[in-house]
Amino acid sequence: MTTDPDQVRSLVAAVLAQLPEMSDADGADVAIEEIEAVASRLEEAHGVLVAALESVDRGVAGGSAEPGR
């Protein structure tokens, strides 16, 4: 996993771009499938962030983990 902030942002943005359009803004008529799809994408984005943080903790090379960045 990369530790480069720009690459991590790009990965998260790519996952979040897959979020389905919600059919009703107030949530009254949202199908369970839509909710499950949103939850799945959010879980995937969370996984990307956790993996990046674990890489930083381990000091894995492959990105910029410079202080102040």
Gaussian input, Z-matrix of N, CA and C with variables (Angstrom, degrees):
# hf/3-21g

backbone

0 1
 N
 C     1     B1
 C     2     B2     1     A1
 N     3     B3     2     A2     1     D1
 C     4     B4     3     A3     2     D2
 C     5     B5     4     A4     3     D3
 N     6     B6     5     A5     4     D4
 C     7     B7     6     A6     5     D5
 C     8     B8     7     A7     6     D6
 N     9     B9     8     A8     7     D7
 C    10    B10     9     A9     8     D8
 C    11    B11    10    A10     9     D9
 N    12    B12    11    A11    10    D10
 C    13    B13    12    A12    11    D11
 C    14    B14    13    A13    12    D12
 N    15    B15    14    A14    13    D13
 C    16    B16    15    A15    14    D14
 C    17    B17    16    A16    15    D15
 N    18    B18    17    A17    16    D16
 C    19    B19    18    A18    17    D17
 C    20    B20    19    A19    18    D18
 N    21    B21    20    A20    19    D19
 C    22    B22    21    A21    20    D20
 C    23    B23    22    A22    21    D21
 N    24    B24    23    A23    22    D22
 C    25    B25    24    A24    23    D23
 C    26    B26    25    A25    24    D24
 N    27    B27    26    A26    25    D25
 C    28    B28    27    A27    26    D26
 C    29    B29    28    A28    27    D27
 N    30    B30    29    A29    28    D28
 C    31    B31    30    A30    29    D29
 C    32    B32    31    A31    30    D30
 N    33    B33    32    A32    31    D31
 C    34    B34    33    A33    32    D32
 C    35    B35    34    A34    33    D33
 N    36    B36    35    A35    34    D34
 C    37    B37    36    A36    35    D35
 C    38    B38    37    A37    36    D36
 N    39    B39    38    A38    37    D37
 C    40    B40    39    A39    38    D38
 C    41    B41    40    A40    39    D39
 N    42    B42    41    A41    40    D40
 C    43    B43    42    A42    41    D41
 C    44    B44    43    A43    42    D42
 N    45    B45    44    A44    43    D43
 C    46    B46    45    A45    44    D44
 C    47    B47    46    A46    45    D45
 N    48    B48    47    A47    46    D46
 C    49    B49    48    A48    47    D47
 C    50    B50    49    A49    48    D48
 N    51    B51    50    A50    49    D49
 C    52    B52    51    A51    50    D50
 C    53    B53    52    A52    51    D51
 N    54    B54    53    A53    52    D52
 C    55    B55    54    A54    53    D53
 C    56    B56    55    A55    54    D54
 N    57    B57    56    A56    55    D55
 C    58    B58    57    A57    56    D56
 C    59    B59    58    A58    57    D57
 N    60    B60    59    A59    58    D58
 C    61    B61    60    A60    59    D59
 C    62    B62    61    A61    60    D60
 N    63    B63    62    A62    61    D61
 C    64    B64    63    A63    62    D62
 C    65    B65    64    A64    63    D63
 N    66    B66    65    A65    64    D64
 C    67    B67    66    A66    65    D65
 C    68    B68    67    A67    66    D66
 N    69    B69    68    A68    67    D67
 C    70    B70    69    A69    68    D68
 C    71    B71    70    A70    69    D69
 N    72    B72    71    A71    70    D70
 C    73    B73    72    A72    71    D71
 C    74    B74    73    A73    72    D72
 N    75    B75    74    A74    73    D73
 C    76    B76    75    A75    74    D74
 C    77    B77    76    A76    75    D75
 N    78    B78    77    A77    76    D76
 C    79    B79    78    A78    77    D77
 C    80    B80    79    A79    78    D78
 N    81    B81    80    A80    79    D79
 C    82    B82    81    A81    80    D80
 C    83    B83    82    A82    81    D81
 N    84    B84    83    A83    82    D82
 C    85    B85    84    A84    83    D83
 C    86    B86    85    A85    84    D84
 N    87    B87    86    A86    85    D85
 C    88    B88    87    A87    86    D86
 C    89    B89    88    A88    87    D87
 N    90    B90    89    A89    88    D88
 C    91    B91    90    A90    89    D89
 C    92    B92    91    A91    90    D90
 N    93    B93    92    A92    91    D91
 C    94    B94    93    A93    92    D92
 C    95    B95    94    A94    93    D93
 N    96    B96    95    A95    94    D94
 C    97    B97    96    A96    95    D95
 C    98    B98    97    A97    96    D96
 N    99    B99    98    A98    97    D97
 C   100   B100    99    A99    98    D98
 C   101   B101   100   A100    99    D99
 N   102   B102   101   A101   100   D100
 C   103   B103   102   A102   101   D101
 C   104   B104   103   A103   102   D102
 N   105   B105   104   A104   103   D103
 C   106   B106   105   A105   104   D104
 C   107   B107   106   A106   105   D105
 N   108   B108   107   A107   106   D106
 C   109   B109   108   A108   107   D107
 C   110   B110   109   A109   108   D108
 N   111   B111   110   A110   109   D109
 C   112   B112   111   A111   110   D110
 C   113   B113   112   A112   111   D111
 N   114   B114   113   A113   112   D112
 C   115   B115   114   A114   113   D113
 C   116   B116   115   A115   114   D114
 N   117   B117   116   A116   115   D115
 C   118   B118   117   A117   116   D116
 C   119   B119   118   A118   117   D117
 N   120   B120   119   A119   118   D118
 C   121   B121   120   A120   119   D119
 C   122   B122   121   A121   120   D120
 N   123   B123   122   A122   121   D121
 C   124   B124   123   A123   122   D122
 C   125   B125   124   A124   123   D123
 N   126   B126   125   A125   124   D124
 C   127   B127   126   A126   125   D125
 C   128   B128   127   A127   126   D126
 N   129   B129   128   A128   127   D127
 C   130   B130   129   A129   128   D128
 C   131   B131   130   A130   129   D129
 N   132   B132   131   A131   130   D130
 C   133   B133   132   A132   131   D131
 C   134   B134   133   A133   132   D132
 N   135   B135   134   A134   133   D133
 C   136   B136   135   A135   134   D134
 C   137   B137   136   A136   135   D135
 N   138   B138   137   A137   136   D136
 C   139   B139   138   A138   137   D137
 C   140   B140   139   A139   138   D138
 N   141   B141   140   A140   139   D139
 C   142   B142   141   A141   140   D140
 C   143   B143   142   A142   141   D141
 N   144   B144   143   A143   142   D142
 C   145   B145   144   A144   143   D143
 C   146   B146   145   A145   144   D144
 N   147   B147   146   A146   145   D145
 C   148   B148   147   A147   146   D146
 C   149   B149   148   A148   147   D147
 N   150   B150   149   A149   148   D148
 C   151   B151   150   A150   149   D149
 C   152   B152   151   A151   150   D150
 N   153   B153   152   A152   151   D151
 C   154   B154   153   A153   152   D152
 C   155   B155   154   A154   153   D153
 N   156   B156   155   A155   154   D154
 C   157   B157   156   A156   155   D155
 C   158   B158   157   A157   156   D156
 N   159   B159   158   A158   157   D157
 C   160   B160   159   A159   158   D158
 C   161   B161   160   A160   159   D159
 N   162   B162   161   A161   160   D160
 C   163   B163   162   A162   161   D161
 C   164   B164   163   A163   162   D162
 N   165   B165   164   A164   163   D163
 C   166   B166   165   A165   164   D164
 C   167   B167   166   A166   165   D165
 N   168   B168   167   A167   166   D166
 C   169   B169   168   A168   167   D167
 C   170   B170   169   A169   168   D168
 N   171   B171   170   A170   169   D169
 C   172   B172   171   A171   170   D170
 C   173   B173   172   A172   171   D171
 N   174   B174   173   A173   172   D172
 C   175   B175   174   A174   173   D173
 C   176   B176   175   A175   174   D174
 N   177   B177   176   A176   175   D175
 C   178   B178   177   A177   176   D176
 C   179   B179   178   A178   177   D177
 N   180   B180   179   A179   178   D178
 C   181   B181   180   A180   179   D179
 C   182   B182   181   A181   180   D180
 N   183   B183   182   A182   181   D181
 C   184   B184   183   A183   182   D182
 C   185   B185   184   A184   183   D183
 N   186   B186   185   A185   184   D184
 C   187   B187   186   A186   185   D185
 C   188   B188   187   A187   186   D186
 N   189   B189   188   A188   187   D187
 C   190   B190   189   A189   188   D188
 C   191   B191   190   A190   189   D189
 N   192   B192   191   A191   190   D190
 C   193   B193   192   A192   191   D191
 C   194   B194   193   A193   192   D192
 N   195   B195   194   A194   193   D193
 C   196   B196   195   A195   194   D194
 C   197   B197   196   A196   195   D195
 N   198   B198   197   A197   196   D196
 C   199   B199   198   A198   197   D197
 C   200   B200   199   A199   198   D198
 N   201   B201   200   A200   199   D199
 C   202   B202   201   A201   200   D200
 C   203   B203   202   A202   201   D201
 N   204   B204   203   A203   202   D202
 C   205   B205   204   A204   203   D203
 C   206   B206   205   A205   204   D204

   B1=1.4596
   B2=1.5116
   B3=1.2838
   B4=1.4530
   B5=1.5270
   B6=1.3091
   B7=1.4580
   B8=1.5204
   B9=1.3270
   B10=1.4602
   B11=1.5340
   B12=1.3343
   B13=1.4702
   B14=1.5244
   B15=1.3105
   B16=1.4690
   B17=1.5262
   B18=1.3262
   B19=1.4583
   B20=1.5310
   B21=1.3165
   B22=1.4645
   B23=1.5237
   B24=1.3288
   B25=1.4695
   B26=1.5256
   B27=1.3282
   B28=1.4662
   B29=1.5272
   B30=1.3325
   B31=1.4656
   B32=1.5233
   B33=1.3237
   B34=1.4681
   B35=1.5285
   B36=1.3175
   B37=1.4648
   B38=1.5266
   B39=1.3287
   B40=1.4622
   B41=1.5237
   B42=1.3224
   B43=1.4722
   B44=1.5224
   B45=1.3153
   B46=1.4604
   B47=1.5270
   B48=1.3236
   B49=1.4613
   B50=1.5232
   B51=1.3300
   B52=1.4630
   B53=1.5318
   B54=1.3370
   B55=1.4592
   B56=1.5238
   B57=1.3242
   B58=1.4656
   B59=1.5206
   B60=1.3255
   B61=1.4603
   B62=1.5241
   B63=1.3058
   B64=1.4636
   B65=1.5219
   B66=1.3352
   B67=1.4595
   B68=1.5255
   B69=1.3311
   B70=1.4596
   B71=1.5276
   B72=1.3148
   B73=1.4650
   B74=1.5209
   B75=1.3332
   B76=1.4617
   B77=1.5249
   B78=1.3174
   B79=1.4473
   B80=1.5146
   B81=1.3069
   B82=1.4667
   B83=1.5273
   B84=1.3011
   B85=1.4616
   B86=1.5261
   B87=1.3126
   B88=1.4584
   B89=1.5203
   B90=1.3189
   B91=1.4605
   B92=1.5211
   B93=1.3109
   B94=1.4590
   B95=1.5285
   B96=1.3081
   B97=1.4642
   B98=1.5265
   B99=1.3530
   B100=1.4588
   B101=1.5285
   B102=1.3115
   B103=1.4692
   B104=1.5229
   B105=1.3240
   B106=1.4656
   B107=1.5266
   B108=1.3245
   B109=1.4692
   B110=1.5273
   B111=1.3354
   B112=1.4689
   B113=1.5239
   B114=1.3143
   B115=1.4666
   B116=1.5230
   B117=1.3053
   B118=1.4639
   B119=1.5298
   B120=1.3383
   B121=1.4727
   B122=1.5243
   B123=1.3377
   B124=1.4645
   B125=1.5217
   B126=1.3214
   B127=1.4644
   B128=1.5286
   B129=1.3171
   B130=1.4653
   B131=1.5297
   B132=1.3299
   B133=1.4672
   B134=1.5296
   B135=1.3131
   B136=1.4624
   B137=1.5292
   B138=1.3224
   B139=1.4649
   B140=1.5264
   B141=1.3198
   B142=1.4763
   B143=1.5281
   B144=1.3302
   B145=1.4665
   B146=1.5187
   B147=1.3207
   B148=1.4709
   B149=1.5248
   B150=1.3137
   B151=1.4641
   B152=1.5249
   B153=1.3257
   B154=1.4659
   B155=1.5249
   B156=1.3285
   B157=1.4635
   B158=1.5215
   B159=1.3254
   B160=1.4609
   B161=1.5184
   B162=1.3310
   B163=1.4666
   B164=1.5201
   B165=1.3198
   B166=1.4601
   B167=1.5209
   B168=1.3253
   B169=1.4640
   B170=1.5190
   B171=1.3216
   B172=1.4609
   B173=1.5190
   B174=1.3214
   B175=1.4643
   B176=1.4957
   B177=1.3389
   B178=1.4519
   B179=1.5224
   B180=1.3327
   B181=1.4627
   B182=1.5175
   B183=1.3030
   B184=1.4439
   B185=1.5039
   B186=1.2916
   B187=1.4530
   B188=1.4907
   B189=1.2783
   B190=1.4413
   B191=1.5127
   B192=1.3241
   B193=1.4597
   B194=1.5134
   B195=1.3276
   B196=1.4542
   B197=1.5050
   B198=1.3313
   B199=1.4614
   B200=1.5327
   B201=1.3048
   B202=1.4612
   B203=1.4946
   B204=1.2970
   B205=1.4459
   B206=1.4662
   A1=108.38
   A2=115.16
   A3=121.28
   A4=110.91
   A5=115.20
   A6=120.48
   A7=111.12
   A8=116.29
   A9=120.96
   A10=109.16
   A11=117.28
   A12=119.97
   A13=114.02
   A14=117.65
   A15=119.82
   A16=111.45
   A17=116.66
   A18=119.99
   A19=111.00
   A20=116.28
   A21=120.01
   A22=109.63
   A23=117.09
   A24=120.67
   A25=111.06
   A26=116.23
   A27=120.67
   A28=111.22
   A29=116.59
   A30=120.15
   A31=111.13
   A32=116.09
   A33=120.26
   A34=110.07
   A35=117.44
   A36=120.76
   A37=111.12
   A38=117.44
   A39=120.82
   A40=110.96
   A41=116.51
   A42=119.88
   A43=110.13
   A44=117.11
   A45=120.55
   A46=112.33
   A47=117.01
   A48=120.28
   A49=111.21
   A50=116.47
   A51=121.40
   A52=112.29
   A53=117.07
   A54=119.66
   A55=109.49
   A56=116.15
   A57=117.95
   A58=111.06
   A59=115.28
   A60=120.34
   A61=107.54
   A62=115.07
   A63=118.55
   A64=108.01
   A65=116.61
   A66=121.12
   A67=113.13
   A68=117.90
   A69=120.67
   A70=108.70
   A71=116.79
   A72=121.24
   A73=113.32
   A74=118.81
   A75=118.94
   A76=112.77
   A77=117.72
   A78=121.61
   A79=115.35
   A80=118.74
   A81=121.68
   A82=112.43
   A83=117.56
   A84=120.86
   A85=112.70
   A86=117.16
   A87=120.47
   A88=108.79
   A89=116.01
   A90=121.64
   A91=110.17
   A92=115.65
   A93=121.23
   A94=110.68
   A95=117.09
   A96=120.67
   A97=111.14
   A98=115.55
   A99=119.88
   A100=110.64
   A101=115.56
   A102=119.89
   A103=110.04
   A104=116.94
   A105=121.12
   A106=111.31
   A107=117.19
   A108=120.75
   A109=110.46
   A110=116.30
   A111=120.30
   A112=109.91
   A113=116.77
   A114=121.10
   A115=111.10
   A116=116.74
   A117=121.08
   A118=111.53
   A119=116.62
   A120=120.00
   A121=110.70
   A122=117.21
   A123=119.97
   A124=110.92
   A125=116.89
   A126=120.76
   A127=110.48
   A128=116.36
   A129=120.90
   A130=110.79
   A131=117.32
   A132=121.27
   A133=109.98
   A134=116.60
   A135=121.14
   A136=110.01
   A137=116.54
   A138=120.97
   A139=112.33
   A140=116.15
   A141=120.25
   A142=109.68
   A143=116.37
   A144=120.25
   A145=111.74
   A146=117.61
   A147=121.15
   A148=110.12
   A149=117.79
   A150=121.04
   A151=111.25
   A152=117.04
   A153=120.41
   A154=110.39
   A155=117.11
   A156=120.28
   A157=111.61
   A158=117.27
   A159=120.38
   A160=110.73
   A161=116.97
   A162=120.91
   A163=110.76
   A164=117.08
   A165=121.34
   A166=109.22
   A167=116.81
   A168=121.12
   A169=111.74
   A170=117.03
   A171=121.26
   A172=112.16
   A173=117.29
   A174=121.03
   A175=112.69
   A176=116.60
   A177=121.01
   A178=109.20
   A179=115.79
   A180=121.05
   A181=108.98
   A182=116.14
   A183=119.98
   A184=112.07
   A185=115.45
   A186=118.76
   A187=108.57
   A188=115.33
   A189=121.17
   A190=109.65
   A191=115.71
   A192=120.48
   A193=108.48
   A194=114.92
   A195=120.41
   A196=111.15
   A197=117.37
   A198=119.06
   A199=110.75
   A200=114.98
   A201=119.16
   A202=114.55
   A203=117.44
   A204=121.18
   A205=113.34
   D1=139.66
   D2=177.58
   D3=-76.29
   D4=152.95
   D5=173.12
   D6=-111.72
   D7=4.19
   D8=178.97
   D9=-71.18
   D10=119.54
   D11=-176.77
   D12=-56.06
   D13=-38.50
   D14=-179.53
   D15=-66.80
   D16=-38.82
   D17=178.30
   D18=-68.88
   D19=-40.14
   D20=177.50
   D21=-62.61
   D22=-45.00
   D23=177.62
   D24=-58.51
   D25=-42.32
   D26=-179.88
   D27=-64.05
   D28=-41.81
   D29=178.40
   D30=-63.00
   D31=-45.61
   D32=179.35
   D33=-64.35
   D34=-42.92
   D35=179.05
   D36=-61.42
   D37=-38.89
   D38=179.04
   D39=-64.72
   D40=-40.24
   D41=177.92
   D42=-66.73
   D43=-45.90
   D44=-177.74
   D45=-68.42
   D46=-24.31
   D47=177.29
   D48=-66.41
   D49=-17.53
   D50=179.75
   D51=-86.50
   D52=1.22
   D53=179.03
   D54=-62.09
   D55=135.76
   D56=179.25
   D57=-73.63
   D58=155.90
   D59=173.58
   D60=-71.46
   D61=133.18
   D62=178.69
   D63=-85.28
   D64=134.87
   D65=-173.80
   D66=-75.19
   D67=-22.41
   D68=-176.52
   D69=-142.21
   D70=120.51
   D71=-174.49
   D72=-62.50
   D73=-31.81
   D74=-178.14
   D75=-87.27
   D76=-4.57
   D77=175.04
   D78=84.67
   D79=-0.08
   D80=-175.63
   D81=-66.21
   D82=-36.54
   D83=-175.88
   D84=-115.73
   D85=28.74
   D86=-179.05
   D87=-80.92
   D88=127.99
   D89=179.97
   D90=-73.46
   D91=150.15
   D92=179.79
   D93=-59.74
   D94=-32.34
   D95=179.34
   D96=-63.91
   D97=-38.49
   D98=178.14
   D99=-66.19
   D100=-42.26
   D101=178.91
   D102=-63.34
   D103=-43.24
   D104=179.16
   D105=-64.46
   D106=-37.84
   D107=178.75
   D108=-65.70
   D109=-43.07
   D110=177.86
   D111=-63.11
   D112=-45.60
   D113=179.64
   D114=-60.35
   D115=-40.53
   D116=179.40
   D117=-63.46
   D118=-45.73
   D119=179.56
   D120=-65.05
   D121=-41.36
   D122=179.26
   D123=-64.92
   D124=-38.37
   D125=177.07
   D126=-64.27
   D127=-39.54
   D128=178.24
   D129=-64.75
   D130=-43.92
   D131=178.21
   D132=-63.19
   D133=-41.14
   D134=177.09
   D135=-60.17
   D136=-41.78
   D137=178.46
   D138=-60.63
   D139=-39.47
   D140=177.59
   D141=-62.26
   D142=-45.38
   D143=-179.63
   D144=-65.36
   D145=-41.95
   D146=178.83
   D147=-63.38
   D148=-44.40
   D149=179.35
   D150=-61.68
   D151=-40.09
   D152=178.64
   D153=-64.94
   D154=-43.15
   D155=178.82
   D156=-65.20
   D157=-39.24
   D158=177.17
   D159=-63.85
   D160=-37.20
   D161=177.93
   D162=-64.03
   D163=-40.38
   D164=178.29
   D165=-64.87
   D166=-44.07
   D167=179.23
   D168=-59.56
   D169=-38.75
   D170=179.85
   D171=-80.92
   D172=-12.39
   D173=-178.45
   D174=73.84
   D175=30.81
   D176=-178.89
   D177=-69.19
   D178=131.54
   D179=176.85
   D180=-75.21
   D181=163.80
   D182=177.39
   D183=129.16
   D184=2.88
   D185=178.75
   D186=-165.88
   D187=-174.78
   D188=-178.70
   D189=-95.12
   D190=111.54
   D191=176.75
   D192=-116.39
   D193=34.24
   D194=-177.62
   D195=-71.00
   D196=144.06
   D197=176.07
   D198=-60.23
   D199=144.42
   D200=177.66
   D201=81.66
   D202=5.82
   D203=-179.61
   D204=-106.52

